[in-house]
Amino acid sequence: MLTIKHHGAVNGVTGSCHELFIDDQHSILVDCGLFQGAEASGQGAGASQLEIEFDISAVQALFITHVHIDHVGRLPYLLAAGFTGPIYCSQPSAALLPLVIEDALKVGVTRNASIIQACLDRLNKQLIAIDYGVWQTIPLTDPKAGQVQLKLKQAGHILGSAYGTFRVRTPAIRQSKRYHDVLFSGDLGAPYSPLLNTPKSPYRTDQLIIESTYGDRNHDNRHQRRQTLQHSLEHALSDSGSVLIPAFSIGRTQELLYELEHIIHLNRHKNVSHTRSGMALDWEDIDIIIDSPLASRFTEVYKTLKHYWDKEAKVRLNAGRHPLSFEQVTTIDSHETHLQTVDYLTRQTRPAIVIAASGMCAGGRMVNYLKALLGDPRNDVLFVGYQAAGTPGRDILKYHEKPNGYVLFDGEKYPIKAQVKQISGYSAHAGQNDLLNFIKRMRFPPQQTRIVHGDDQAKHTFKQLLQQKYPNMDIIIP
């Protein structure tokens, strides 16, 4: 077995960073993500949290599974630490990554345009986009050490997400077999997620490093979760309140837009609410507010990547529908308009749906909406994604049913009087059965599986399930 070190996503679900050692002098890094919530050890986004604390002298290349911040957020610090090797990712990820890094620099490092541009220029020089399903050779400083190739397959998590198989040939491996395959799952998606192709399992692998975010539970199917979303929104909007949906700017926001367009299309003449004056409103009258300049930029890039959309989305496009840009959607760009919108919704007389970052309420414009609207019982907070321990999102879920429950923002208590609901089926992560099926559908399953990227309960539950199914498999929780 080749040696693997884990530099993140070991004690939780953020900070993904893994290092595959070919030998002592040659390694490949997989992701370089930001720690969030309790996993940031209370340090906030300071330099001490973001610095690369491990030796990178052996690192030959970086493979990015997808562009969520918990998988790429420390990339600028990796470059600052002296990493000059190639950065491999899928074609869609290559289009999205500069936007993510630019925003991360503005939020957590500097707003100096020249510094940001210098980092982006450096990134673009090292970035190598590769097609799905094609073997890419990764050069090593010493060719005699062996040969390493990388092949990407769609992971179905967000557009551009990939799991990667490293095919390694070294003199030691050749003594017993032709090559050794190591597969890093990254974040696997749930089947039939909006816009995305369902991930397909590989034929074989020797070693597997797999995520386990939902290793202890399953999701509703696509039809059930769309119905749950619609019913939740209908209930929430019936009293002319606002529905706040915290969502990551990339992936979740676009999937929600896609699902909302379909709900409106199917129910366009159905009443969903009434104004305070008693006038009936149907789905086509509901304002959908996307308050995230970054999400808007991502959505525009998503539109240019239609080639990678799934068959269902392409059928809707060909029918003249616009799943990501329909007339009910209002996009908020400037900070001034954002503040005006928050103020308007505190006084509004008609219902609205607001989608804004961050997905775990740990920052971004969603915080201002929550500060202003969380104390009004007419409003609703609808969580559609995982809430990591130590984030305000997890606290809202935990304390909303308790007497005098509150959440802390900037050291101040905000009472939770709004209705709070979670639809776990809309997570972009695979459920327990999906994770198990990813392994079961391999013709030759791995000899060793390492379980990462999950809370303790999720990892141990999934390990027990694998042990029952594969008693001879070496199963490790790092």
ChimeraX attribute file (.defattr): number of C-alpha atoms within 10 A of each C-alpha:
attribute: neighborCount
match mode: 1-to-1
recipient: residues
	/A:1	12
	/A:2	14
	/A:3	11
	/A:4	18
	/A:5	13
	/A:6	15
	/A:7	19
	/A:8	23
	/A:9	25
	/A:10	23
	/A:11	16
	/A:12	24
	/A:13	25
	/A:14	23
	/A:15	27
	/A:16	29
	/A:17	25
	/A:18	24
	/A:19	20
	/A:20	19
	/A:21	18
	/A:22	22
	/A:23	13
	/A:24	9
	/A:25	14
	/A:26	19
	/A:27	22
	/A:28	23
	/A:29	23
	/A:30	25
	/A:31	27
	/A:32	28
	/A:33	25
	/A:34	25
	/A:35	26
	/A:36	25
	/A:37	22
	/A:38	15
	/A:39	22
	/A:40	17
	/A:41	11
	/A:42	12
	/A:43	15
	/A:44	16
	/A:45	15
	/A:46	12
	/A:47	12
	/A:48	10
	/A:49	17
	/A:50	23
	/A:51	15
	/A:52	19
	/A:53	11
	/A:54	7
	/A:55	8
	/A:56	17
	/A:57	12
	/A:58	18
	/A:59	20
	/A:60	21
	/A:61	20
	/A:62	27
	/A:63	25
	/A:64	27
	/A:65	31
	/A:66	27
	/A:67	28
	/A:68	23
	/A:69	24
	/A:70	21
	/A:71	26
	/A:72	25
	/A:73	25
	/A:74	26
	/A:75	26
	/A:76	24
	/A:77	16
	/A:78	19
	/A:79	16
	/A:80	13
	/A:81	14
	/A:82	10
	/A:83	19
	/A:84	17
	/A:85	18
	/A:86	17
	/A:87	23
	/A:88	23
	/A:89	28
	/A:90	25
	/A:91	18
	/A:92	23
	/A:93	22
	/A:94	21
	/A:95	19
	/A:96	20
	/A:97	24
	/A:98	18
	/A:99	16
	/A:100	19
	/A:101	23
	/A:102	19
	/A:103	18
	/A:104	20
	/A:105	20
	/A:106	13
	/A:107	13
	/A:108	14
	/A:109	16
	/A:110	14
	/A:111	13
	/A:112	10
	/A:113	12
	/A:114	10
	/A:115	13
	/A:116	20
	/A:117	12
	/A:118	11
	/A:119	20
	/A:120	19
	/A:121	13
	/A:122	14
	/A:123	20
	/A:124	14
	/A:125	12
	/A:126	18
	/A:127	19
	/A:128	15
	/A:129	15
	/A:130	19
	/A:131	14
	/A:132	17
	/A:133	12
	/A:134	12
	/A:135	16
	/A:136	16
	/A:137	13
	/A:138	18
	/A:139	15
	/A:140	21
	/A:141	12
	/A:142	10
	/A:143	10
	/A:144	9
	/A:145	16
	/A:146	18
	/A:147	18
	/A:148	22
	/A:149	17
	/A:150	21
	/A:151	20
	/A:152	25
	/A:153	22
	/A:154	25
	/A:155	29
	/A:156	28
	/A:157	29
	/A:158	28
	/A:159	26
	/A:160	27
	/A:161	30
	/A:162	29
	/A:163	28
	/A:164	25
	/A:165	24
	/A:166	24
	/A:167	21
	/A:168	19
	/A:169	19
	/A:170	18
	/A:171	13
	/A:172	11
	/A:173	15
	/A:174	13
	/A:175	9
	/A:176	8
	/A:177	9
	/A:178	12
	/A:179	18
	/A:180	19
	/A:181	20
	/A:182	24
	/A:183	23
	/A:184	22
	/A:185	21
	/A:186	25
	/A:187	26
	/A:188	28
	/A:189	25
	/A:190	30
	/A:191	21
	/A:192	16
	/A:193	23
	/A:194	26
	/A:195	24
	/A:196	26
	/A:197	22
	/A:198	18
	/A:199	22
	/A:200	15
	/A:201	17
	/A:202	17
	/A:203	11
	/A:204	18
	/A:205	22
	/A:206	19
	/A:207	22
	/A:208	22
	/A:209	21
	/A:210	22
	/A:211	26
	/A:212	30
	/A:213	29
	/A:214	26
	/A:215	28
	/A:216	20
	/A:217	15
	/A:218	16
	/A:219	20
	/A:220	15
	/A:221	14
	/A:222	16
	/A:223	10
	/A:224	12
	/A:225	16
	/A:226	20
	/A:227	12
	/A:228	16
	/A:229	21
	/A:230	17
	/A:231	13
	/A:232	17
	/A:233	18
	/A:234	15
	/A:235	14
	/A:236	28
	/A:237	23
	/A:238	18
	/A:239	19
	/A:240	21
	/A:241	26
	/A:242	28
	/A:243	25
	/A:244	25
	/A:245	25
	/A:246	29
	/A:247	26
	/A:248	23
	/A:249	25
	/A:250	24
	/A:251	24
	/A:252	24
	/A:253	24
	/A:254	26
	/A:255	20
	/A:256	21
	/A:257	21
	/A:258	19
	/A:259	19
	/A:260	22
	/A:261	24
	/A:262	17
	/A:263	17
	/A:264	19
	/A:265	13
	/A:266	11
	/A:267	15
	/A:268	15
	/A:269	13
	/A:270	13
	/A:271	15
	/A:272	24
	/A:273	24
	/A:274	18
	/A:275	16
	/A:276	13
	/A:277	8
	/A:278	8
	/A:279	9
	/A:280	13
	/A:281	19
	/A:282	15
	/A:283	21
	/A:284	18
	/A:285	19
	/A:286	18
	/A:287	17
	/A:288	20
	/A:289	18
	/A:290	22
	/A:291	25
	/A:292	26
	/A:293	17
	/A:294	19
	/A:295	24
	/A:296	19
	/A:297	14
	/A:298	22
	/A:299	20
	/A:300	14
	/A:301	15
	/A:302	23
	/A:303	15
	/A:304	12
	/A:305	15
	/A:306	14
	/A:307	11
	/A:308	19
	/A:309	16
	/A:310	17
	/A:311	13
	/A:312	13
	/A:313	19
	/A:314	16
	/A:315	11
	/A:316	13
	/A:317	13
	/A:318	9
	/A:319	9
	/A:320	8
	/A:321	16
	/A:322	16
	/A:323	21
	/A:324	19
	/A:325	16
	/A:326	15
	/A:327	11
	/A:328	15
	/A:329	18
	/A:330	14
	/A:331	16
	/A:332	18
	/A:333	15
	/A:334	12
	/A:335	13
	/A:336	9
	/A:337	13
	/A:338	18
	/A:339	14
	/A:340	11
	/A:341	17
	/A:342	20
	/A:343	15
	/A:344	11
	/A:345	19
	/A:346	15
	/A:347	9
	/A:348	16
	/A:349	16
	/A:350	22
	/A:351	27
	/A:352	22
	/A:353	22
	/A:354	23
	/A:355	28
	/A:356	27
	/A:357	26
	/A:358	19
	/A:359	25
	/A:360	28
	/A:361	26
	/A:362	20
	/A:363	15
	/A:364	18
	/A:365	20
	/A:366	24
	/A:367	21
	/A:368	17
	/A:369	22
	/A:370	23
	/A:371	18
	/A:372	14
	/A:373	27
	/A:374	25
	/A:375	16
	/A:376	17
	/A:377	14
	/A:378	19
	/A:379	26
	/A:380	26
	/A:381	25
	/A:382	23
	/A:383	25
	/A:384	22
	/A:385	22
	/A:386	20
	/A:387	21
	/A:388	21
	/A:389	17
	/A:390	17
	/A:391	20
	/A:392	20
	/A:393	23
	/A:394	19
	/A:395	19
	/A:396	24
	/A:397	18
	/A:398	13
	/A:399	16
	/A:400	19
	/A:401	14
	/A:402	9
	/A:403	10
	/A:404	11
	/A:405	16
	/A:406	21
	/A:407	23
	/A:408	14
	/A:409	16
	/A:410	6
	/A:411	7
	/A:412	10
	/A:413	12
	/A:414	18
	/A:415	20
	/A:416	26
	/A:417	20
	/A:418	22
	/A:419	18
	/A:420	21
	/A:421	16
	/A:422	17
	/A:423	18
	/A:424	19
	/A:425	23
	/A:426	25
	/A:427	20
	/A:428	23
	/A:429	28
	/A:430	30
	/A:431	25
	/A:432	21
	/A:433	18
	/A:434	20
	/A:435	23
	/A:436	16
	/A:437	14
	/A:438	18
	/A:439	21
	/A:440	16
	/A:441	14
	/A:442	15
	/A:443	12
	/A:444	13
	/A:445	20
	/A:446	21
	/A:447	15
	/A:448	18
	/A:449	23
	/A:450	18
	/A:451	24
	/A:452	28
	/A:453	25
	/A:454	24
	/A:455	20
	/A:456	18
	/A:457	14
	/A:458	21
	/A:459	26
	/A:460	18
	/A:461	16
	/A:462	23
	/A:463	21
	/A:464	13
	/A:465	16
	/A:466	19
	/A:467	13
	/A:468	10
	/A:469	12
	/A:470	15
	/A:471	10
	/A:472	11
	/A:473	15
	/A:474	14
	/A:475	19
	/A:476	14
	/A:477	14
	/A:478	12
